[in-house]
């Protein structure tokens, strides 16, 4: 039983990591949003499984929040935004897909190397969850760096937050208050992002953030 | 007596892969044709093609060297040895000790090397471009393949195919993300290596998209028959490798009772049939890729295989 519990936790957390890579790799905006929803679904399943094996029913609430907010509400809203911006058919230039994937692999190796020695005192399940969570967080950061479209940058941020929740549930006993406040801050951040994206669009007629670069003061001095 | 039985079982394996190879190719063609709403040739058409080619005159270019004439047999021999070594219906055959995964990768690389040399030998532009593309695909696919080998070997503790299959049948390996990822990467590599869509189109002679066909364009008669048989054998090899590594159920293991052997052979043929029908379904679902996108496609396989190895390290804790 212990081994099956471990295997399924491993499967779900590993699935999240794989989906992070798919996010990094995918260049169609609607597909990115769908993959993000899938990752949130994997997160909620993973959290629900943790609730079962840790015998901690409050984690089920966390799983429900992840499911409703991140797998349904936010992707649906992002789809709406993308549709209203008229970029739902757009194919984004991913900057250097090959190097990005290699960097991503390097980040995964780094997070494994970091977590394994630290967590040698705790159970293998927790240790592994932490390693995966750190990797998902770093990959989310990487996605925010490598994308030029504001919408996919938002997705990178949200997937980073998925990693945070995974880390928090792996470590036993995160208070529910924290989870609620994180979920709400994510929602608020999402609203701010949404407003911001439309403002960028209004100003520059594009959501490509490289357009913003020309308006930075220091650019002109250096060139 | 025991030796003779062992030899016979190994012989059955060798003949089985050779006999079934054109049929597998025929099945994929029929299903693909049906999916495209064509009637398509009967599944035994590749046998007839091979028979016809064997009896046709082999035309050689004036400046063809001995290499050009030797290469088809070399390719066929290397591929046949590889396909005969992969456990199909039973593990622990007589030559199973030599069926190392890395050795099989090396055998396929030898075949590819010979074919690429032959492609460049006559000096036509097609042969050259085909050879250069084939080498590019190989240089991308082989690292991924080796990482898949490592991830499987880390789970099973050996790179010997027959032992891997036996481990996976007997012991409870459980749900492994790593093996799933390795399977995913393996499918990508197999598609690329067998010159199927989206990497290469096996049915076309349109110069822009050819890789494999461009290399063998100058061949005719029995030489072409050898090369086509080798291509069919390679498909069987990859299918049986997939079946042996990831779905080894049904194989006869230690005791080779006749009943077990029959179950083994029937389940092997069933697996081939399933894989042979999945391949054209996948092929019709995607479009051919541009050559410049190959690195991304195979890079995905590499990333998945590398991830599989990393995940194994996490679960065992270095």
Interface residues (C-beta under 8 A of the other chain):
Chain A: X3 X4 X6 X7 X8 X10 X11 X14 X15 X17 X18 X21 X25 X97 X98 X101 X104 X105 X108 X109 X112 X116 X120 X124 X127 X128 X131 X132
Chain B: X174 X175 X176 X177 X178 X180 X181 X295 X296 X299 X300 X302 X303 X304 X306 X307 X310 X311 X313 X314 X315 X317 X318
